Structure formats: structure tokens, C-alpha cells
Amino acid sequence: MTINTARLLANINTRAARLFEDGYSIVRKSEDTLIVTSNEGTAYEVDTFWGSCECPCYKNHGTCKHLIGWENLEETQKAYEEALLAGAPTEDEEFGRTWYECRVAARAR
């Protein structure tokens, strides 16, 4: 492995770990297919069975933040949504409500 490959993988892993914090959301299309969407609205389909993604990074490097981080994103999003629906306080409740309402509105379109 070259130093450039190691840097690329470290960058991808770091970005994968913070998908939720960076405003990404996830929706299951089927048992093995997910749609990961950025806060800007860019969406990529992730195939968890075959371990692939539609994004340019995956096409160029064979891995990406969506493929590495989808499980953590799904767990974090689910816990966050459950906390909001249960009325549990969050660190920044106003941001949380706004974020959740925007995500729900975007999915309804």
C-alpha cells in the first residue's frame, strides 16, 4: 500500500464515521439496498449485499464513506429519531427538531 492509498483510506474512514453529524440521512429501499442522502440532497444507492455504491469515490477507488459508514449512520439516525419522537432532550433540541422536520419533509416529496 502506498502512502497516498493509506491517506485516502484514512480520509474515507474519518468521513464515514461522521456521516450523521455531517447531515446525511439513510432510507432503506429494500433489505439489501439503501439510499444515503447528503444534507444538500445528493443521493447514492448502496448495495449492502454486494458491497457497492453509486458514488464517484466507489467507482474510482472501490470503497467510499457511504459503504463504510452506512451501518453507523442507520443506527445513529434511528436512535436520534426515537429520542426526538419520545420527547427526550438533545444537546441542541432546536437544531434536532429542525433537522428532523426537514428530513421528514424531504422524504415526503
N, C-alpha and C positions, 0 to 999 in steps of 0.2 A: 504494500500500500504506500502510495506517495504522500508527501506532506499535504499536498493540495486535496487529495481524496479524504484524508483524515480531517482536514479543516471543514470540508464540505459536509461530511457526516456529522461532525460536532455541531455545526450550524443547524443542520436539519433536525437533529435530536433536541437541541435547545428550543427551536421554534415549535417543534411538536409538543413539547411539554407545556407550552403556554398558549395553546390554541384557544381555550376558553377565555383566558384573560385578554387575548387579542381580539375578542369579539366574534369568534367563529361559533357556528351552531351546526347541529347534526340532525338529520331526519333519516329514518330507516325507510328505504324504498321496498326492500324485501329482506328475507332472513340474511342474505349474504351481500346485499347492496345498500350502500349508504350515500347520502348526498351531504357533503361538507360544504358549508357556505360561509364566506367571509362577511364581515360587517359591511363591506362595500357591495355585496350581492354576487360576487363571483362564486360559482358553484362547481364542484367537481364530484364526479361519481367515483366511489371507492368500492372495489370488489374485494370483500374480505376472504372469500373462498380462494380466489386465485392470487390474492395479494397484489392488486394492481390499482392504479389511479389514472384518471384522465388528465392530470395536470402536466404542465411542461417539465417540471422538475423530474417527475417519474419517467416521462418519455426520454429525457436526456440522461438520467443517472440511474434509473431502475429502483429508486426509492424516493420518498418525499415525506414531508411533515404530516400530511393527511393520513397516509398509510401507517406511519409510526404512531401518530397521536390520536387516532380515532377512538380507541377504547377509553382512554383517559378523558377525552372530550365528552363522550357519551355518558360516562359515569358522573362527571362533574356537572354537566348540564342537567341531568336527571335529578341529582341531589339539590341543585340550585332551584330548579322549578318546583320541586316538592317543598322546599323551605319557603319559597315565595307564596305558594298556594296555601300552606299551613299558617302563614302569617308570622313565621319566625323572623326575628330581626336579622338583618345582614349588616356587614360593615358599612355599606353605603346604600341604605334602603331606597332612597330616591333613584339612584342610578339603577339599582336592581329592578325596580318597578318599570322604569322607562325602558330598560333593555328588554325585559320580558314582554312588555306590551308591543314593542317594535317587532320582536321575533314572531309573536303570535299574529300580528297584522301582516307581516311579510309572508307567512305561511298560508294565510287565508286568501291571498291574491291569486 
